[in-house]
Amino acid sequence: MPQSTLTVKDLHVSIDGKEILKGVNLEIKGGEFHAIMGPNGTGKSTLSAAIMGHPKYEVTQGTITLDGEDVLGMEVDERARAGLFLAMQYPSEITGVTNAEFLRSAVNARREEGDEISLMKFIRQMDGNMDLLEMDQDMSQRYLNEGFSGGEKKRNEILQLMTIEPKIAILDEIDSGLDIDALKVVSKGINKMRGEDFGCLMITHYQRLLNYITPDYVHVMMQGKIVKSGGAELAERLEAEGYDWIKQELGIEDETVQ
């Protein structure tokens, strides 16, 4: 099976008539881990929302494709079934649906009719992933994210990632609110996904996540565009020196979007 590729070309996105993204170009292939960093309000989370089809965000120009297929022409659920996954910064709580029910439905949504995963195989996979993430087994029978702590919600997002096995995952500030022990556990789950069939985009403010998940590429976003790209060493320099040197290098004024 060929590597999957998510391609974003000249993407412009507006909210309520205000342009947020102003020409983003990005390509993520299976086997690659990318990180996007940047000051607050530069459009990082807008990019993830636009890729996944949040109705609040209007794409006014540009294209998004997954393996050559037009992502912008897909509904949100179609994007998920096609192999895109978003681990959200603030996961929603859903009363009446258990973790296990949600996960099994999500797995089967990506399989052909008549090829649904067997209950026993699903339980074995879910239990193994929960053990790796150091999650109590009883969490599988709790309603989705209901009453979960911030750290439990983040582990649950990675449990979903590991169980669903998407082609391309977007992790929007998955490290926010995690103590160092929880960050290590979450990172262990993400690293277990590494392989030629899986590509990942991590949106983060902090180098500390990248101490545990080494990116192949680091991109800096400012004013709604990716203005600089490099390897893991770029994140290390940003941690040491901040963003001022990039602003000076590129002649960027202190102006943010949303």
C-alpha positions as semicolon CSV with decimal commas, in nm:
position;residue;x (nm);y (nm);z (nm)
1;M;0,000;0,000;0,000
2;P;0,147;0,339;-0,099
3;Q;0,213;0,602;0,165
4;S;-0,075;0,838;0,231
5;T;-0,022;1,208;0,164
6;L;-0,210;1,508;0,300
7;T;-0,145;1,814;0,084
8;V;-0,246;2,171;0,171
9;K;-0,194;2,429;-0,104
10;D;-0,239;2,807;-0,082
11;L;-0,501;2,769;0,192
12;H;-0,692;3,083;0,287
13;V;-0,946;3,061;0,568
14;S;-1,179;3,324;0,713
15;I;-1,400;3,349;1,020
16;D;-1,693;3,591;1,003
17;G;-1,532;3,761;0,705
18;K;-1,191;3,806;0,873
19;E;-0,905;3,627;0,700
20;I;-0,708;3,406;0,941
21;L;-0,500;3,181;0,716
22;K;-0,334;3,366;0,430
23;G;-0,182;3,104;0,204
24;V;-0,067;2,795;0,396
25;N;0,132;2,530;0,209
26;L;0,208;2,197;0,376
27;E;0,256;1,833;0,279
28;I;0,255;1,542;0,525
29;K;0,334;1,189;0,413
30;G;0,299;0,857;0,589
31;G;0,601;0,794;0,808
32;E;0,656;1,167;0,874
33;F;0,605;1,361;1,196
34;H;0,562;1,738;1,153
35;A;0,535;2,003;1,424
36;I;0,386;2,350;1,384
37;M;0,489;2,615;1,634
38;G;0,424;2,987;1,657
39;P;0,309;3,267;1,887
40;N;-0,050;3,277;2,012
41;G;-0,306;3,389;1,758
42;T;-0,119;3,300;1,440
43;G;-0,367;3,050;1,296
44;K;-0,232;2,711;1,412
45;S;-0,561;2,576;1,548
46;T;-0,748;2,735;1,257
47;L;-0,546;2,512;1,025
48;S;-0,648;2,195;1,210
49;A;-1,014;2,302;1,220
50;A;-1,017;2,381;0,849
51;I;-0,864;2,046;0,757
52;M;-1,129;1,863;0,958
53;G;-1,418;2,074;0,825
54;H;-1,536;2,281;1,120
55;P;-1,833;2,481;0,985
56;K;-1,719;2,802;1,154
57;Y;-1,415;2,822;0,925
58;E;-1,470;2,926;0,563
59;V;-1,211;2,818;0,308
60;T;-1,197;3,103;0,057
61;Q;-0,904;2,985;-0,153
62;G;-0,674;2,687;-0,193
63;T;-0,702;2,310;-0,176
64;I;-0,670;2,024;0,072
65;T;-0,627;1,672;-0,064
66;L;-0,573;1,329;0,093
67;D;-0,418;1,080;-0,149
68;G;-0,535;1,304;-0,432
69;E;-0,896;1,314;-0,312
70;D;-1,060;1,652;-0,250
71;V;-1,097;1,684;0,127
72;L;-1,290;2,011;0,104
73;G;-1,566;1,831;-0,083
74;M;-1,615;1,586;0,207
75;E;-1,841;1,616;0,509
76;V;-1,674;1,595;0,851
77;D;-1,760;1,227;0,899
78;E;-1,635;1,148;0,549
79;R;-1,299;1,305;0,631
80;A;-1,271;1,082;0,937
81;R;-1,365;0,771;0,740
82;A;-1,110;0,866;0,473
83;G;-0,838;0,847;0,738
84;L;-0,805;1,191;0,898
85;F;-0,805;1,224;1,277
86;L;-0,804;1,525;1,509
87;A;-0,706;1,505;1,875
88;M;-0,870;1,818;2,010
89;Q;-0,735;2,063;2,262
90;Y;-1,065;2,053;2,453
91;P;-1,237;1,715;2,392
92;S;-1,614;1,710;2,425
93;E;-1,812;1,511;2,680
94;I;-2,086;1,284;2,543
95;T;-2,339;1,146;2,788
96;G;-2,499;0,811;2,712
97;V;-2,218;0,674;2,492
98;T;-1,944;0,471;2,657
99;N;-1,581;0,488;2,552
100;A;-1,596;0,131;2,426
101;E;-1,912;0,190;2,222
102;F;-1,769;0,504;2,066
103;L;-1,438;0,340;1,979
104;R;-1,589;0,029;1,825
105;S;-1,828;0,238;1,615
106;A;-1,538;0,458;1,499
107;V;-1,328;0,154;1,402
108;N;-1,615;-0,006;1,210
109;A;-1,696;0,321;1,032
110;R;-1,365;0,286;0,847
111;R;-1,425;-0,079;0,753
112;E;-1,636;-0,224;0,474
113;E;-1,986;-0,350;0,554
114;G;-1,959;-0,714;0,652
115;D;-1,597;-0,668;0,764
116;E;-1,671;-0,523;1,109
117;I;-1,414;-0,594;1,379
118;S;-1,509;-0,885;1,604
119;L;-1,596;-0,800;1,962
120;M;-1,315;-1,011;2,108
121;K;-1,049;-0,867;1,877
122;F;-1,167;-0,515;1,954
123;I;-1,159;-0,576;2,330
124;R;-0,806;-0,721;2,310
125;Q;-0,680;-0,422;2,112
126;M;-0,853;-0,167;2,334
127;D;-0,733;-0,331;2,656
128;G;-0,376;-0,349;2,528
129;N;-0,380;0,018;2,432
130;M;-0,529;0,117;2,767
131;D;-0,255;-0,075;2,948
132;L;0,013;0,106;2,749
133;L;-0,149;0,441;2,832
134;E;-0,180;0,342;3,200
135;M;-0,558;0,390;3,195
136;D;-0,793;0,213;3,436
137;Q;-0,988;-0,055;3,251
138;D;-1,317;0,072;3,395
139;M;-1,276;0,390;3,186
140;S;-1,389;0,189;2,884
141;Q;-1,740;0,170;3,034
142;R;-1,760;0,533;3,139
143;Y;-1,943;0,784;2,920
144;L;-1,713;0,950;2,670
145;N;-1,496;1,204;2,855
146;E;-1,772;1,264;3,114
147;G;-1,613;1,358;3,444
148;F;-1,264;1,294;3,308
149;S;-0,978;1,511;3,428
150;G;-0,783;1,709;3,170
151;G;-0,508;1,447;3,169
152;E;-0,758;1,162;3,135
153;K;-0,920;1,334;2,836
154;K;-0,582;1,367;2,664
155;R;-0,499;1,000;2,725
156;N;-0,842;0,913;2,593
157;E;-0,771;1,106;2,272
158;I;-0,455;0,900;2,223
159;L;-0,649;0,582;2,301
160;Q;-0,882;0,677;2,015
161;L;-0,584;0,746;1,790
162;M;-0,423;0,410;1,864
163;T;-0,748;0,216;1,826
164;I;-0,878;0,385;1,508
165;E;-0,535;0,388;1,336
166;P;-0,591;0,680;1,095
167;K;-0,372;0,763;0,797
168;I;-0,297;1,119;0,911
169;A;-0,346;1,256;1,264
170;I;-0,354;1,617;1,378
171;L;-0,271;1,667;1,745
172;D;-0,381;2,014;1,855
173;E;-0,185;2,106;2,169
174;I;-0,212;1,752;2,304
175;D;0,052;1,848;2,562
176;S;-0,140;2,138;2,717
177;G;-0,229;2,086;3,082
178;L;-0,026;1,765;3,118
179;D;0,222;1,711;3,398
180;I;0,554;1,551;3,305
181;D;0,445;1,195;3,390
182;A;0,126;1,220;3,183
183;L;0,322;1,377;2,897
184;K;0,560;1,080;2,894
185;V;0,270;0,834;2,880
186;V;0,087;1,023;2,604
187;S;0,411;1,051;2,406
188;K;0,470;0,677;2,440
189;G;0,131;0,611;2,281
190;I;0,196;0,852;1,994
191;N;0,543;0,710;1,929
192;K;0,395;0,359;1,911
193;M;0,201;0,476;1,604
194;R;0,518;0,557;1,408
195;G;0,537;0,374;1,077
196;E;0,510;0,414;0,702
197;D;0,129;0,401;0,716
198;F;0,092;0,689;0,964
199;G;0,167;1,061;0,934
200;C;0,131;1,314;1,214
201;L;0,098;1,691;1,253
202;M;0,161;1,820;1,607
203;I;0,053;2,173;1,695
204;T;0,234;2,290;2,005
205;H;0,375;2,591;2,185
206;Y;0,646;2,407;2,369
207;Q;0,968;2,224;2,297
208;R;0,900;1,986;2,587
209;L;0,661;1,775;2,377
210;L;0,926;1,746;2,109
211;N;1,173;1,617;2,367
212;Y;0,966;1,298;2,372
213;I;0,832;1,291;2,015
214;T;1,109;1,388;1,776
215;P;0,968;1,560;1,466
216;D;1,110;1,513;1,118
217;Y;1,005;1,867;1,026
218;V;0,931;2,180;1,229
219;H;0,733;2,470;1,082
220;V;0,686;2,818;1,224
221;M;0,354;2,991;1,161
222;M;0,313;3,368;1,182
223;Q;0,043;3,596;1,049
224;G;-0,151;3,309;0,897
225;K;0,137;3,157;0,700
226;I;0,420;2,910;0,747
227;V;0,721;3,140;0,738
228;K;1,005;2,903;0,821
229;S;1,067;2,528;0,817
230;G;1,350;2,309;0,938
231;G;1,436;2,003;1,141
232;A;1,413;1,935;1,513
233;E;1,694;2,182;1,576
234;L;1,461;2,467;1,477
235;A;1,235;2,391;1,774
236;E;1,536;2,385;2,004
237;R;1,642;2,731;1,885
238;L;1,289;2,864;1,932
239;E;1,288;2,733;2,288
240;A;1,621;2,903;2,358
241;E;1,569;3,233;2,175
242;G;1,194;3,281;2,121
243;Y;1,046;3,414;1,799
244;D;1,203;3,759;1,778
245;W;1,494;3,641;1,564
246;I;1,255;3,504;1,302
247;K;1,056;3,828;1,303
248;Q;1,375;4,028;1,255
249;E;1,506;3,791;0,988
250;L;1,183;3,812;0,786
251;G;1,088;4,171;0,871
252;I;0,765;4,064;1,043
253;E;0,593;4,315;1,266
254;D;0,420;4,221;1,593
255;E;0,077;4,150;1,451
256;T;-0,134;3,840;1,511
257;V;-0,442;3,690;1,358
258;Q;-0,670;3,456;1,553
